Amino acid sequence: MMRLSGEVAGVRGGWFAGVGRKSFGLFVAFVFAVGVFCGGPEESVAQTAGAASDNGSHQSVPLRDGKNDFDFNLGVWHTHIRRVLDPFSGSDKAMELDGTVTVRKVWDGRGQLEEIEADGPKGHWEGMTMFLYNPQAHQWTQSFIDSQAGVLTTPLVGSFKDGRGELFSQETFRDKTVLIRGTWSDIKADSHHFEEDFSNDGGKTWVPAFIGELTREKQSGEAGASLTPVSMERVDASSGQRDFDFDLGTWKTHSTRLLHPLTGSTTWVDMDGVSVVKKVWGGKANLAEYKADGPAGHVELLSLRWFNPTTHEWNLDFATPSVGTLGIPGVGGFKDGRGDFYDYEEINGRSVLVRFSIWKTSQDTAQSEQAFSEDGGKTWEVNWINKYTR
């Protein structure tokens, strides 16, 4: 479960020290520059941590595999939320809400999607959380989007030990930088406790800011493994929120990719696979899962796309199995049936403008492409072309 944000929580996004946020563009540049494709977590190289022995030497200690640590979280839960209004004042004045939390497996079990609905003194509130496992670091990331703000928060990052999960981040609270700690404890089959604490002294002391008590309402399929259909009644069609509807479904995908972008290379590689796009969060977002194979290897991607109701723009974010972290979202929208989404990234040591575009070509076909620009959008080099057929 995740905190309230925006006006209710007074928390805005910041950077978590030591966590690199990578986007789809940088993934493409890296993957094809070194000729490495991403497989599942089970294919990753085992990671080790150096541990000092009594005689001062170092030995390799395997990191614990925590990919199933959040399995307890799957299902449908009643939640009672207590949000402390001013955590550092010493006051216990709080806002209380009650609602429902639904958690499902996504991406072949590599992640979980959490949808939250609650009601309180300020009315109805909704949020969505993406949990992803990083098999290299053996850590979980938790990224949250508020339905009103439509902005992805800085992820909490961490792991479980002795049945207790602790994930950390850093954000701004009332114009001051604070540390954030999310804790899952008292985990039982039908209940658990979530708490988010703040620290303004570098982690020496912590004060509670958000407390959630969760009790199971019912089972949801096989441990919440499948996504259920959502009602279109919650979707504002006039705002652009349905612009991605043409992309929903299962697609046979043929991909052509430039092997070494921004190097003058003209060597392309072909891959064939499947893309599956499902609507989530009452139509305010969708998940796209991509798998493909070719002479150069195997690649998989997860794309989370969500609609910002304030700006009427879409955000597109990507993750790979070997990293398990959402990156920098591309932001944009649709015009005349074509969607264009942009962000700036550092690629090969240079700041590069990245554009991801997608459009419908017929009732049963569509196309997307990625392009880089080193001159602020005057000229573009296309490096990834995907053609979709139902």
C-alpha positions as CSV (number, residue, x, y, z in Angstrom):
1,M,0.0,0.0,0.0
2,M,1.2,3.6,-0.6
3,R,0.7,7.0,1.0
4,L,-1.7,9.7,-0.1
5,S,0.1,12.4,-2.1
6,G,-0.5,15.9,-3.3
7,E,-2.7,18.2,-1.2
8,V,-3.6,15.4,1.3
9,A,-0.1,14.2,2.1
10,G,1.9,17.3,1.2
11,V,4.6,15.2,-0.3
12,R,6.2,15.8,-3.7
13,G,8.7,13.7,-5.6
14,G,12.5,13.8,-5.1
15,W,15.5,11.6,-6.0
16,F,16.5,8.5,-4.0
17,A,20.2,8.5,-3.7
18,G,22.0,5.8,-5.5
19,V,19.1,4.6,-7.7
20,G,19.6,5.3,-11.4
21,R,16.3,5.9,-13.2
22,K,16.6,4.7,-16.8
23,S,14.1,5.1,-19.6
24,F,13.3,3.1,-22.7
25,G,15.6,5.2,-24.8
26,L,18.6,4.6,-22.7
27,F,17.7,0.9,-22.5
28,V,17.7,0.7,-26.3
29,A,21.1,2.5,-26.6
30,F,22.7,0.2,-24.0
31,V,21.2,-3.1,-25.1
32,F,22.2,-2.7,-28.8
33,A,25.5,-1.1,-28.1
34,V,26.7,-4.2,-26.1
35,G,24.5,-6.8,-27.8
36,V,22.8,-7.9,-24.6
37,F,19.1,-8.8,-24.4
38,C,17.1,-9.1,-21.2
39,G,15.7,-12.4,-20.0
40,G,13.8,-13.2,-16.9
41,P,15.1,-12.8,-13.4
42,E,16.1,-16.5,-13.3
43,E,18.5,-15.8,-16.1
44,S,20.4,-13.1,-14.3
45,V,23.9,-13.7,-12.9
46,A,23.9,-14.4,-9.2
47,Q,25.0,-11.3,-7.3
48,T,27.2,-11.3,-4.2
49,A,28.1,-8.9,-1.5
50,G,31.6,-8.6,0.1
51,A,31.6,-9.4,3.8
52,A,34.6,-8.8,6.1
53,S,35.8,-11.8,8.1
54,D,37.5,-11.8,11.4
55,N,41.0,-11.7,9.8
56,G,40.1,-8.7,7.6
57,S,39.7,-10.7,4.4
58,H,36.6,-10.6,2.2
59,Q,34.4,-13.5,1.1
60,S,31.5,-13.7,-1.2
61,V,28.1,-13.9,0.5
62,P,25.1,-14.7,-1.8
63,L,22.3,-12.1,-1.6
64,R,18.9,-13.5,-0.6
65,D,16.4,-14.0,-3.4
66,G,13.3,-11.9,-2.4
67,K,11.2,-12.2,-5.5
68,N,8.3,-13.8,-3.6
69,D,8.4,-11.5,-0.5
70,F,5.3,-9.5,-1.5
71,D,3.2,-12.6,-2.3
72,F,1.3,-12.0,1.0
73,N,0.1,-8.7,-0.5
74,L,-2.0,-10.3,-3.3
75,G,-5.8,-10.2,-3.1
76,V,-8.5,-7.8,-2.1
77,W,-8.2,-6.0,1.2
78,H,-10.2,-3.6,3.4
79,T,-8.0,-0.8,4.6
80,H,-8.3,1.7,7.4
81,I,-5.9,4.6,6.8
82,R,-4.7,7.1,9.4
83,R,-2.9,10.0,7.9
84,V,-1.0,12.2,10.4
85,L,-1.5,15.8,9.3
86,D,1.7,17.3,10.8
87,P,4.1,14.4,11.6
88,F,6.9,16.6,13.1
89,S,4.7,18.8,15.3
90,G,4.2,16.1,18.0
91,S,0.4,16.4,17.4
92,D,-1.6,13.2,16.9
93,K,-4.2,15.0,14.8
94,A,-5.0,12.8,11.8
95,M,-7.3,12.2,8.9
96,E,-9.0,8.8,8.7
97,L,-10.2,7.0,5.6
98,D,-11.6,3.6,4.8
99,G,-11.4,1.8,1.5
100,T,-10.4,-1.2,-0.6
101,V,-7.0,-2.3,-1.9
102,T,-6.7,-4.7,-4.8
103,V,-3.4,-6.3,-5.6
104,R,-2.6,-8.5,-8.7
105,K,0.4,-10.1,-10.2
106,V,1.7,-8.6,-13.5
107,W,4.5,-9.3,-15.9
108,D,4.7,-13.1,-15.3
109,G,5.0,-12.5,-11.6
110,R,7.9,-10.0,-11.7
111,G,5.7,-7.3,-10.4
112,Q,2.5,-6.4,-8.7
113,L,-0.1,-3.8,-9.5
114,E,-2.0,-2.2,-6.5
115,E,-5.2,-0.2,-6.9
116,I,-6.5,1.8,-3.9
117,E,-9.9,3.4,-3.4
118,A,-10.8,5.2,-0.1
119,D,-13.2,7.7,1.2
120,G,-12.7,10.2,4.0
121,P,-13.5,13.8,5.1
122,K,-12.2,15.2,1.8
123,G,-14.2,12.8,-0.3
124,H,-13.2,9.9,-2.6
125,W,-9.5,9.2,-3.4
126,E,-7.8,6.7,-5.7
127,G,-4.2,5.7,-6.1
128,M,-2.1,3.1,-8.0
129,T,1.1,1.5,-7.0
130,M,3.6,-0.5,-9.1
131,F,5.8,-3.0,-7.2
132,L,8.8,-4.3,-9.3
133,Y,11.6,-6.7,-8.2
134,N,15.2,-6.0,-9.2
135,P,16.9,-9.4,-9.5
136,Q,20.3,-7.8,-9.8
137,A,20.1,-5.8,-6.5
138,H,17.7,-8.3,-4.9
139,Q,15.5,-5.3,-4.0
140,W,11.9,-4.2,-4.5
141,T,10.8,-0.8,-5.8
142,Q,7.5,0.7,-5.1
143,S,6.2,3.6,-7.3
144,F,3.0,5.4,-6.6
145,I,0.6,7.6,-8.7
146,D,-2.2,9.7,-7.2
147,S,-5.4,9.9,-9.4
148,Q,-5.6,13.7,-9.0
149,A,-2.0,14.6,-9.4
150,G,-1.2,12.1,-12.1
151,V,2.6,12.2,-11.3
152,L,4.8,9.2,-10.5
153,T,6.5,9.6,-7.1
154,T,10.1,8.7,-6.5
155,P,10.2,5.0,-5.8
156,L,10.7,3.5,-2.3
157,V,13.6,0.9,-2.6
158,G,14.5,-1.9,-0.2
159,S,14.0,-5.5,0.8
160,F,12.7,-7.9,3.5
161,K,14.4,-9.3,6.5
162,D,13.0,-11.7,9.0
163,G,9.5,-11.3,7.6
164,R,9.6,-7.4,7.8
165,G,9.9,-5.3,4.7
166,E,11.6,-1.9,4.7
167,L,11.8,0.4,1.6
168,F,13.3,3.8,1.6
169,S,13.2,7.0,-0.4
170,Q,13.9,10.8,-0.1
171,E,11.3,13.5,-0.8
172,T,10.3,17.1,0.1
173,F,7.8,17.7,2.8
174,R,6.7,21.3,3.4
175,D,9.8,22.6,1.5
176,K,12.2,20.5,3.5
177,T,14.0,17.3,2.5
178,V,13.0,14.3,4.6
179,L,13.7,10.6,4.4
180,I,10.8,8.2,3.8
181,R,10.6,4.7,5.2
182,G,7.8,2.3,4.2
183,T,7.4,-0.7,6.5
184,W,5.3,-3.9,6.1
185,S,5.0,-5.8,9.4
186,D,2.7,-8.1,11.5
187,I,2.2,-10.1,8.3
188,K,-0.5,-12.8,8.7
189,A,-2.6,-14.7,6.1
190,D,-5.5,-12.3,6.4
191,S,-4.0,-9.1,7.7
192,H,-0.9,-7.0,7.7
193,H,0.3,-3.5,8.8
194,F,1.7,-0.8,6.6
195,E,3.4,2.3,8.0
196,E,5.2,5.2,6.4
197,D,7.5,7.2,8.6
198,F,9.4,10.4,8.0
199,S,12.9,11.4,9.3
200,N,14.4,14.9,9.3
201,D,17.6,13.9,11.1
202,G,19.2,11.5,8.6
203,G,17.3,8.4,10.0
204,K,18.2,8.8,13.6
205,T,14.6,9.2,14.6
206,W,11.4,8.5,12.7
207,V,7.8,9.8,13.1
208,P,4.7,8.1,11.8
209,A,3.0,9.9,8.9
210,F,0.7,7.2,7.3
211,I,-0.7,4.1,8.9
212,G,-2.6,1.4,7.1
213,E,-4.3,-1.6,8.7
214,L,-5.3,-4.2,6.1
215,T,-7.7,-7.1,6.5
216,R,-8.5,-9.5,3.7
217,E,-11.9,-9.2,2.1
218,K,-11.8,-12.1,-0.3
219,Q,-9.5,-14.2,-2.5
220,S,-9.0,-12.8,-6.0
221,G,-8.5,-15.7,-8.4
222,E,-5.2,-17.5,-8.1
223,A,-3.6,-15.2,-5.5
224,G,-4.7,-12.2,-7.5
225,A,-2.7,-13.3,-10.6
226,S,-5.1,-12.0,-13.3
227,L,-6.3,-8.5,-14.2
228,T,-10.0,-8.1,-14.2
229,P,-12.0,-5.9,-16.6
230,V,-12.8,-2.4,-15.5
231,S,-15.9,-0.2,-16.0
232,M,-15.6,2.5,-18.7
233,E,-17.9,4.6,-16.6
234,R,-14.9,5.9,-14.8
235,V,-13.2,7.1,-18.0
236,D,-13.5,10.7,-19.3
237,A,-13.6,10.2,-23.1
238,S,-13.5,13.9,-23.9
239,S,-10.2,14.6,-22.0
240,G,-8.0,12.2,-24.1
241,Q,-8.2,9.5,-21.5
242,R,-9.4,7.0,-24.1
243,D,-6.7,7.8,-26.7
244,F,-5.0,4.4,-26.1
245,D,-8.1,2.3,-26.5
246,F,-7.1,1.3,-30.1
247,D,-3.9,-0.3,-28.6
248,L,-5.7,-2.7,-26.2
249,G,-5.5,-6.4,-26.9
250,T,-3.0,-9.0,-28.1
251,W,-0.7,-8.2,-31.1
252,K,1.7,-10.1,-33.2
253,T,4.7,-7.8,-33.3
254,H,7.5,-7.5,-35.8
255,S,10.4,-5.2,-34.6
256,T,13.3,-3.7,-36.4
257,R,16.0,-2.0,-34.4
258,L,19.1,0.0,-35.2
259,L,22.1,-1.9,-33.7
260,H,24.1,1.2,-32.6
261,P,22.1,4.4,-32.4
262,L,23.8,7.8,-32.9
263,T,27.0,6.2,-34.3
264,G,26.3,6.4,-38.0
265,S,25.5,2.7,-38.0
266,T,23.2,1.4,-40.7
267,T,23.0,-2.2,-39.3
268,W,19.5,-3.2,-38.2
269,V,18.3,-6.4,-36.5
270,D,14.8,-8.0,-36.7
271,M,12.8,-9.6,-34.0
272,D,9.3,-11.2,-33.8
273,G,7.1,-11.6,-30.8
274,V,3.9,-10.6,-29.0
275,S,2.6,-7.4,-27.3
276,V,-0.3,-7.6,-24.8
277,V,-1.9,-4.4,-23.7
278,K,-4.4,-4.4,-20.8
279,K,-6.4,-1.6,-19.2
280,V,-5.9,-1.0,-15.5
281,W,-6.9,1.4,-12.8
282,G,-10.4,2.0,-14.1
283,G,-9.1,3.0,-17.5
284,K,-6.8,5.7,-16.2
285,A,-3.8,3.6,-17.1
286,N,-2.8,0.6,-19.1
287,L,0.0,-2.0,-19.0
288,A,1.8,-3.2,-22.1
289,E,4.0,-6.4,-22.0
290,Y,6.4,-7.1,-24.9
291,K,8.3,-10.2,-25.7
292,A,10.3,-10.9,-28.8
293,D,13.1,-13.1,-30.2
294,G,15.5,-12.8,-33.1
295,P,19.0,-13.8,-34.2
296,A,20.5,-11.4,-31.6
297,G,18.6,-12.9,-28.7
298,H,15.5,-12.4,-26.5
299,V,14.1,-9.1,-25.1
300,E,11.2,-8.3,-22.8
301,L,9.7,-5.0,-21.7
302,L,7.0,-3.7,-19.4
303,S,5.4,-0.3,-20.2
304,L,3.1,1.5,-17.7
305,R,1.1,4.3,-19.3
306,W,-1.0,6.6,-17.2
307,F,-3.2,9.6,-17.8
308,N,-2.6,12.9,-16.0
309,P,-6.1,14.5,-15.5
310,T,-4.6,17.9,-14.7
311,T,-2.5,18.3,-17.9
312,H,-4.5,15.9,-20.1
313,E,-1.3,14.3,-21.1
314,W,-0.1,10.7,-21.1
315,N,3.0,9.4,-19.4
316,L,4.9,6.3,-20.7
317,D,7.4,4.5,-18.5
318,F,9.4,1.3,-19.1
319,A,11.1,-1.4,-17.1
320,T,13.2,-4.4,-18.1
321,P,13.4,-7.8,-16.2
322,S,17.1,-7.4,-15.3
323,V,16.6,-3.9,-13.7
324,G,13.0,-4.1,-12.3
325,T,12.7,-0.3,-11.9
326,L,10.5,2.2,-13.7
327,G,12.5,5.0,-15.4
328,I,12.0,8.5,-16.7
329,P,8.6,8.8,-18.3
330,G,8.1,10.2,-21.7
331,V,5.3,12.8,-21.7
332,G,2.9,13.8,-24.4
333,G,-0.4,13.1,-26.1
334,F,-2.3,12.4,-29.3
335,K,-3.0,14.6,-32.3
336,D,-4.8,13.4,-35.4
337,G,-4.5,9.8,-34.2
338,R,-0.8,9.9,-33.6
339,G,0.7,9.9,-30.1
340,D,4.1,11.5,-29.5
341,F,5.9,11.3,-26.1
342,Y,9.2,13.1,-25.2
343,D,11.9,13.2,-22.6
344,Y,15.6,14.2,-22.4
345,E,18.1,11.6,-21.4
346,E,21.8,11.0,-21.2
347,I,22.9,8.5,-23.9
348,N,26.5,7.7,-24.6
349,G,27.5,10.6,-22.4
350,R,25.4,13.2,-24.3
351,S,22.0,14.8,-23.5
352,V,19.6,13.5,-26.2
353,L,15.9,14.2,-26.8
354,V,13.9,10.9,-27.1
355,R,10.6,10.5,-28.9
356,F,8.3,7.5,-28.7
357,S,5.4,7.6,-31.2
358,I,2.5,5.2,-31.8
359,W,-0.5,5.3,-34.2
360,K,-3.2,3.1,-35.6
361,T,-2.7,2.2,-39.3
362,S,-5.9,0.2,-39.8
363,Q,-8.6,-1.5,-37.7
364,D,-6.3,-4.5,-37.0
365,T,-2.8,-3.0,-37.4
366,A,-0.7,-0.3,-35.7
367,Q,2.9,1.0,-35.5
368,S,5.2,2.5,-33.1
369,E,8.8,3.9,-33.3
370,Q,11.4,5.4,-31.2
371,A,13.8,8.2,-32.4
372,F,16.7,10.2,-30.9
373,S,17.6,13.8,-31.6
374,E,20.9,15.5,-30.7
375,D,19.8,19.0,-31.9
376,G,16.7,19.6,-29.9
377,G,14.3,18.0,-32.3
378,K,15.4,19.6,-35.6
379,T,16.5,16.2,-36.9
380,W,15.7,12.7,-35.8
381,E,17.3,9.3,-36.1
382,V,14.7,6.5,-35.9
383,N,16.2,3.4,-34.1
384,W,13.3,1.2,-33.2
385,I,10.2,0.3,-35.4
386,N,7.4,-2.0,-34.2
387,K,4.6,-3.2,-36.5
388,Y,1.6,-4.7,-34.8
389,T,-1.1,-7.1,-36.2
390,R,-4.0,-8.4,-34.2
